[in-house]
Amino acid sequence: MASIICGSLAFDTIMNFEGQFSEQILPNQLHILNVSFLVPSLRRDFGGCAGNIAYSLKQLGGTPLPMATIGSDGGGYLERLKGLGIGTEFVQTIEDAYTAQAMIITDGDNNQITGFHPGAMDFAQLTSIRARPDIKLGIIAPDGRDAMLQHAAQFTAAEIPFVFDPGQQLPRFDGEELKTFIDQASWVTVNDYEGKMLSDRTGWSCAEISRRVRGLVVTLGAEGSEVWVEGEKTLVPAVTATAVVDPTGCGDAYRGALLFGLEQGWSLVRCAALGNQLGALKIAQRGPQNYTVDLKALVL
């Protein structure tokens, strides 16, 4: 069974600020904000939601098929995916654009400020989903706005159940568009902040959203995650990480685990429990795709 992963492939430039943003930003001066952060460490990693989710799913033994667009500078990313045994047939190169770039500054409290250049991601609507016997599942992760709308409709037309994961693109959709996404999707996953925004824009509570899909997952970081099914909430406890090093990509690692569990036909609670384990593994390593999964050590 294969899963189509719609989302971005990006290069992440990750910088660490040794202080706290809260000490540098004056709330009563936000109208003239002008700050600079000294970042002693800097690294460049392979990232983007589609790449990160595919990495997680592949580590668990699944078959991810990322659907994304890269720029003329993305050849190294293609080679990496192939080296990991991840199919690239749905990855398209846009020759006159750069691959998406994320510039991320993390402070001492693991808060993050991100600048994102979409580049080739803005052409993701050029890719398309069609029914195929081996493709049984999909996810719409943050991507170009038009691509997210188009791919949701294509998943629906192909009768492929999919997870709707709006992430940082959620603010780009109004209430009616978000309602359509939910009604097309089989599952919805958000973090707690996104969950509040999703409820605010649609006018639907978490309980109401969960009654319109097979289930809603709300991740809570160090507090674990909530699983909503038919209006009933279950709290899935967090897994304590061996170290807290870098939160970049933790949500994507979780979503790879969610897809793996859904591929296996697990309950959503069991999927979330595996997601919490993957999030704890990821946060102990720098970069979104530098952790290793020991399948024997997982509680499945």
GIFENGI-V204161 format. One record per helix or strand. SS is the DSSP state (helix for helix, strand for strand). FROM is the first residue (numbers start at 0). TO is the last residue. If there is no record, write none. Layout:
# GIFENGI-V204161
ss:SS from:FROM to:TO
ss:SS from:FROM to:TO
This chain:
# GIFENGI-V204161
ss:strand from:1 to:5
ss:strand from:9 to:15
ss:helix from:20 to:23
ss:helix from:26 to:31
ss:strand from:40 to:46
ss:helix from:48 to:59
ss:strand from:63 to:70
ss:helix from:74 to:82
ss:strand from:86 to:86
ss:strand from:90 to:93
ss:strand from:99 to:105
ss:strand from:111 to:116
ss:helix from:118 to:125
ss:strand from:134 to:139
ss:helix from:144 to:156
ss:strand from:161 to:163
ss:helix from:166 to:171
ss:helix from:174 to:183
ss:strand from:186 to:190
ss:helix from:191 to:201
ss:helix from:205 to:211
ss:strand from:214 to:218
ss:helix from:220 to:222
ss:strand from:224 to:228
ss:strand from:231 to:235
ss:helix from:249 to:263
ss:helix from:267 to:282
ss:helix from:294 to:296
